[in-house]
């Protein structure tokens, strides 16, 4: 099993451009796995951990409802935002500056073949990162993602997850609100949940976070939990 992972920081990148780059890496990895099975070879499959931010964009997953976007085309233009229907799981979410968007493109045959464990492990990395800043977070039964005060009426989501997996190769990933402008969530029914709030580290702590520091801590926790060897 190849636990070496190449880390990439794509910076602030248009959503469509990032999706195209992700998809190309994903398809190459799936093709290599298919080639191995067809030819009886065992060429190691690569793994990638990609972090980036996006300009304002709303994305709707395969199981989502288009009516959960509360803006028409003119409204999107007024908000300087774009909208895409995409091939991950989950409903609608928002990406924008001040958010750590993570795209792990992993061959889970190199780690563990359990998609639920994969999601829980990504959640745990975010929970541990928040703990580094004395923010107590956890899970909300029946929902994916990372939540604060999940056991009471003040429950609010700080990280959304939505992934695609084919032949145990993953793409898409998570959106972690660090310095995110939360007003943009008012234009959607986030993840199809209309009775729960959304939050960010900045809102919880009352100050602007150093994005590079947060990315570093998050990357460290992901590496430890998956027992990865990360290079860049």
N, C-alpha and C positions, 0 to 999 in steps of 0.2 A: 504494500500500500504506500502511495506517495502522499506524505503529509506536508510536503513543501508547498508553500502558497506565495504567489507573487502579489505584492501589494501595489495598488495603483491609486493615485490621487488625481482625479480628473478635474478638480477645481469646480468653478461655476460653468456648467455645460447645459446647453439646450436639451430638453427632454428627448426629443426625437433623435438627436445625434447620439445621446447616451444609450438610448434603446437600440439603435442600429449597431453601435459598438459592442454592447452586451450580447446582442443576438448573434453577431459574427463569432464571438468567442465561444458562446454556448453551442452553436452549430458545429464548430470545429471539434469541440470536445466530444459531442455526441457521435460525430462521424468517426473519430478515432476509436471510441468504444465499439462501434459497429464493425469497424475494420478488424479490431482485435478478435471479436467473436467470429467473424466470417473466416479469417485467415488462421485462427488458432494462435495468434501472437499475443504478447503481453506488454506492449509498449505502454509506458507510464502515462496516465492522463494528468494534465496540468490542473492546478487549482488557482483561483484568483480571488482576492478581496479588494473590491473597488469602493472607494468613498468619493462622493461628490456633493455638490449642491446644484439646484436647478433654479432658473428664473420661474416666476409664478406659473404654476401649472396644476390642473386637476386631472386625475387619472381614474378611470372606472374599470374595475376588474370584471372577470367573466360572469360572476354571480351578482353583479351590481345592478341597480336600477337607475336608468338615465334620469329619472325625475328627481333623484337625490342631488343633482346639480341644479341649483336654484337660480342660475343665470342663463339668459339667452345669449345669442352671439354678440349683440351690442353690449350686454353686461360684461361679457368676457373682455371685450375690447376696452371698455371703461376701466376695468381692473388690471389692464395690461397682462392678461392671463391667457393661457391656451388650455385645450382640453383634448384628451386622448382616451379612447376605449382600447384596453390592452389585454394581454393574454395571461395575466397573473390571477391568482385567487383573490377573493375579497371584493369589497364594494368600492365606494369612491373615497379618495383621499386627496390631500393637497400637498404639494412640494413647493418649497421656495427658499430664498436666501435665509441663512441662519439655522438651517436644518441639516443634520448629518444624514445623508441618504447612503445606505449601504447596499451594495450589490455583490454578495458572495456568489461566485460561479464555481461551485465545488462539485467534484465527483464524489458523491457520498459513499461509493464503494471504497474510497480511501479513508473514510472515517467511520460511519455507521449508516446502515440502510433503514432509517426510521424517520419519516418526515415529521412526525409529531415531536420526536426528540430534537430534531433539527430546529424546529420553531421554538421549542422551550429553551434550547441552548442559546439561541440568539437573544431571546427575551432575558435570559439570565445575565448575559454580558451587559445589557443595558441596565438592568437592576443593579449590578455591581458597580457600574460607572456612576450611577446616581448616588449610590452609597458613599462613593469617594467624596461626594459633595454634601454629605449628610442629608440626602433626600431619601426617605424611606418609600420604596416602590415595591410593587408585586404584580400579581395576576388577578384577573377578574374571571371567575368561573363562567365558562361558556363562551368567552371571547378570547381572541388572540390579542397580542400587544402587551404593553407595559402600562400599568395604571398606578395612580396614587389614591389612597383612601378607598380602595376597591370594596371594602366591607361596609360602606355606609353611603348616605345620600350625597356626599360630596365627591363621589368617584369621578375621576378625570383622567383622560388618556394622554400619555406623554410620548408614546412611540407606537406606530402602526406597523403591521407586518402583512405582506402579501407576496407569495412566491409562486414560481412555476417549477415543476420538476419532471423531467423526462429521462428515462433510463438512469435514474438516480443522479442526474446532473441538474443543478439548481440554477435559477436566475431570478431576477427581481430581488426583493429583500425587505428592507425596513426603512422607516423614516422617523428620525429621532429629533424631537423639537428642542432645540437648544436656545437660540435667540430668535426663533420664528415669530413673524408677525401673525398673531392669532386671529386678527380680524378677517383674514382670508377664509378661515373655517366657517364664518357666518354665511358664506355663499353656498354651502353644501350641507347635506346631512352626513356628517363624517362617519365613514364605515357603515352607513345605513342605520346608525344609532342616534335617535332624535332626542333622547332624554338624558344624555351624559355630556359633560363638559370636556374640553380639550385644553391642555396646559403646555407649558414649556419650562425649561430650567430657569430662564430669565424671569418668568413670572413668579416662580416658586421662591427664588432666591433674592429677587429684587435688584439684580445687577446684570450687566452684560458679561457673558462668558467668553473666555478665550477659546475660539473654535479649534485651533490646532491642539491645545491641551486636551480638550474633550475627545477629539479624534484619537489622540495618542493613548489615552486611558482606555477607550473603548476597544481599540485595536489590540491592546495588551490583554484585555479580558477575553476577547474572542479567541486569540491565539492560545491562551491557557486552557480554556474550556474545551476547545477542539483538539488540543495537543498538536497545534500547527507549528511549523517552522516558517516564519514569515520573512521574505526577502523583498527588496525593492530596488 
